[in-house]
């Protein structure tokens, strides 16, 4: 490791983390893979947000760590060793408590890693506590209660019941058959609102957009060939009625309009839900069926207006095209995009090197509107399920927050890709 560090100007972050992790030994084995490296979820749920904290420590954020910061990163991880060892021990106890309670749903790492880190800081290592088993059992019970009675397993059982399938298929067919004709587009006020929302959102103009159903009118174009596909909302030529579905995986979710009813609700169930905000499963499924047939496949007019605003705010943000901003919001997002060094780095790659970046990721980076609208739709869909309202005052936080989230996700995916390449080298 020392020789490899001395040979270059920087060190792959993954290699450096793995080297420091190995020095922690068997105490962190429950958080490690079979090769002795930290699990991907260990990095995602523990090391990045709670130990290295790259948002607060930008020197730890890149795929490559400068020589000046190598020792600092290693020392940070080693200093966290006792807390991580205690976290691993608590994780083992919580898994045993989970088995005793007969709980099978949910990934234990997703559910318990961060709570175990909290227990480690609150109580220290569990082996020194006479009531550690009771604390572990209570923690598992609390986490289960926080997830509520409406679970993915119950959703799947409901949606695969033969009698329910027949009823739900009829509701779905009727919902799509009864879709109304698109309204005539009212006077446009989207650009005027986008000019105000980053700094001084105009509540009166927002109300006008909602009252005149501008979002609904702007959704009419989605039924034209290739429009929704060009926005990244479907892989089909035009939106089609969704399937009911009987399975879902968060890793393989299709574009929003192509998701089954099961997949739409599954994506929301795996997010952080508050128990009191969730309805009963039958009403949620029927509501989702009707939502799928609505403009923008969203139920509330403020959500539809938000999609139209997001479409215009993200329009023209393309590395290959030098466009003039159409609004203040559009200018803000363009400026944020142009500051991202990874975007320029991907563009500068010579042809032989560019093969290392998957074509789908490269396309997202160079034309950011598609992933942006997909994530904006998912955010609005989740808000509707939780009963949250979208207002003029929250609009810019939503538009800008989704954009930052997309850029951070692209940056992280590219960083992990380069780390793997560095490890192979």
Steps between C-alpha positions, in 0.01 A plus 500: 500500500778746588678435170180552304430827678851628435474424131209732422352837574184357656355179638171332402257561784375141504852364532578736786181414689563127453856536630390686814206264550731198498685650797179492706510120492233249593310744722326639193447165324117527518530819292739341247469283190673167443811681376531693825402831341214715630163407352355742247227581753765556767651772283162642399327494841788532747835612366388774261216666697627441856879462496663658195214747435624617156245782490676662795843367398529554123856364507344154557237533226676417177574167339867584545643632826793743481821396675462787747177343631588129494617484860208715612243264348674194642520658845133595490401140430735354760381748762144380433611137550360455854162645402489283186592190701218576745267560203588157361432337836163671535413393145557137597271540801227670300506224239453241777212703644349525153510121458343447843220740403439311173559807283593420140417814302749773421877489467661491849792714384269772370283484812761465773844633398443863592296414810786276616741789454275709725495221761879479485532869583228489764597180681843397372569133430207273592709232669551736796125545555291253701182609320644506145259228377202697631624818331545311173149350520344838578687661210378237254144551626530877464630475144219265404242737651650794310450311174132457583249224433481574129784286368628380166406142590140600567492702178629202301246263657216739419608553141550131427171382651309350201171668591667839544689470171174473306347801677811715470544418130147625437564821695821558304331447164215737588734768634692512172189471283344799682796736461359843403602692192797731567383855578595795287821659624427808714714816489854402592642623830771240551791718388383790712490280809840346421641853490389556859520165679879484573493819707148638545231243407178667390222332701225669296650382170539149643133495599406615152698215343329247724149646469523511121629140490807599301676180605214288367498690171877466463470122539306471174823484300603178677255296291673606179755253359847510662431802725483313831786279381718803428431618856625167635159412647444191282701273273199459270389708205200621704381436857295183539283369787724340763486139608379417850823309570586240762866574577738794517866577556633846575816423302310429178219754498402608147420863411205643700225454243610141427483386863230260607263602778696269729829666407363851552386423852803284577737788421313716749473227767879460506546870570471646848127507573326615818240253620226758543543627143415169331154391397367144488630280220176461296441876483867565418494249211175636354629855542821409318304348213305825453819703539660303214223619266524865606699780329875456568377183679467713814180563697534861618510814289790657696707190418413533131594867500828404667575251221435765235725743687771237533481425130554866411760563773714210374450568130815556294744380768712301260879494491508501122270796447571857608155640573373827644311456831125535465435596862678579824443145623638360175808724537559381859488133398723559197757674719500213749546248219784696338694501830513121516854396416401138437281614210797665332721203585270255322484730198880527485559126505666371181311231314698200633448614858134593461414133465552474875190713558179310413309659217184537709685695770680714244166583336349599836797723579489677165120542495386535857131575440398134473633383839385829649137458394500135608620594848266800522206274415606249766535777760154642420346152494639430846368832628152414377506164674606670822230765465753785475409815308718688255488878539658806341739537793627141472520490122858616455631276777337212316626590151852585612518214751411239239759645263773487766397143582536395136844660468622343826373160387678530165819615671490208745430245227791632296724502808419135578565407139842667506579341837434156354720583203772616740475178703534291183802705396 
